[in-house]
C-alpha cells in the first residue's frame, strides 16, 4: 500500500490524506484505492485507515471509479501512467501468438464478409 501511495502522491504532487475535495485529490485517492484494491492483499478497512478515511469512502470510490474513467480521458491516462510507474502489467493485454493469429484471422473473415455486403449494396445502386 505504501508503494502505491508514494507513487500516487509523487505523480499528483499532493498528500492524498489531506482533507480536500478538489478534483485532483478525489482522482488521486480514487486511483490509490483502485490500485490497493486490485493489486494488494490489503483489506479495504486498512486502505481507508492508511489515509484516515472510512471504509465506506473506499467502497464508494471503487463503485464510482469506472464511471470516472469513462468520462475523463485525463484520469484514464493518469491511471495508465501510474500503473507504468508502479510496474503493473495488465495481463489482459498480453496475448499468446496463437491467440493473436486467431484474432487476426477472425478480423480478416469479418472484413471479407463486410466487403462482400458493401459490394452488393454498391452494385444495387
SVG drawing of the C-alpha trace seen along z (x, -y; Angstrom):
<svg xmlns="http://www.w3.org/2000/svg" viewBox="-30 -22 38 43">
<polyline fill="none" stroke="black" stroke-width="0.4" points="0.0,0.0 2.7,-2.4 4.3,-1.8 1.1,-2.8 0.6,-5.8 4.1,-7.1 3.7,-6.8 0.3,-8.5 1.4,-11.3 4.5,-11.9 2.6,-11.8 0.0,-14.4 2.4,-16.3 -0.1,-16.2 -0.8,-14.5 -3.8,-12.2 -4.6,-12.1 -5.3,-15.8 -8.9,-16.7 -9.6,-18.3 -12.5,-17.9 -10.7,-19.3 -11.0,-17.0 -7.2,-16.4 -7.4,-15.0 -10.6,-13.0 -9.0,-11.4 -5.7,-10.7 -7.5,-9.0 -9.6,-7.0 -6.5,-5.8 -4.9,-4.9 -8.0,-2.9 -8.2,-1.2 -4.6,-0.1 -4.7,1.1 -8.0,3.0 -6.8,4.6 -3.1,5.2 -2.6,5.6 -3.9,8.0 -4.9,5.2 -8.4,5.1 -10.5,2.1 -10.6,1.0 -6.8,1.0 -6.7,-1.1 -9.1,-3.6 -7.3,-3.9 -4.0,-4.4 -5.2,-7.9 -7.6,-8.5 -10.8,-7.7 -13.7,-5.4 -14.2,-2.1 -17.4,-3.4 -15.4,-6.1 -13.2,-3.4 -16.3,-1.4 -18.0,-4.5 -14.8,-5.4 -14.4,-1.9 -18.0,-1.9 -17.8,-5.2 -14.3,-4.8 -15.3,-3.1 -17.7,-6.0 -14.9,-8.5 -12.6,-6.7 -15.3,-6.5 -16.0,-10.3 -12.5,-11.7 -9.8,-10.8 -7.1,-12.6 -7.9,-10.3 -7.6,-7.3 -4.2,-8.5 -3.1,-9.3 -4.1,-5.7 -2.1,-4.2 1.0,-6.3 0.8,-5.5 0.5,-1.8 3.6,-2.1 5.4,-3.8 4.3,-1.0 5.4,1.6 1.9,3.1 1.4,5.1 -2.2,5.7 -2.5,9.4 -5.4,8.7 -3.2,7.0 -0.8,9.9 -1.7,12.4 -0.1,15.6 0.9,15.8 -1.8,18.4 -4.5,16.1 -3.1,13.2 -3.2,15.2 -6.7,16.4 -7.9,12.9 -6.2,11.6 -7.9,14.4 -11.3,13.6 -10.8,10.0 -9.9,11.0 -13.1,13.1 -15.2,10.3 -13.6,7.8 -14.3,10.2 -18.0,10.5 -18.4,6.7 -16.6,6.1 -19.0,8.6 -22.0,6.9 -20.7,3.5 -20.1,4.6 -23.6,6.0 -25.2,2.8 -22.9,0.7 -24.0,2.8 -27.7,2.4 -27.5,-1.3"/>
</svg>
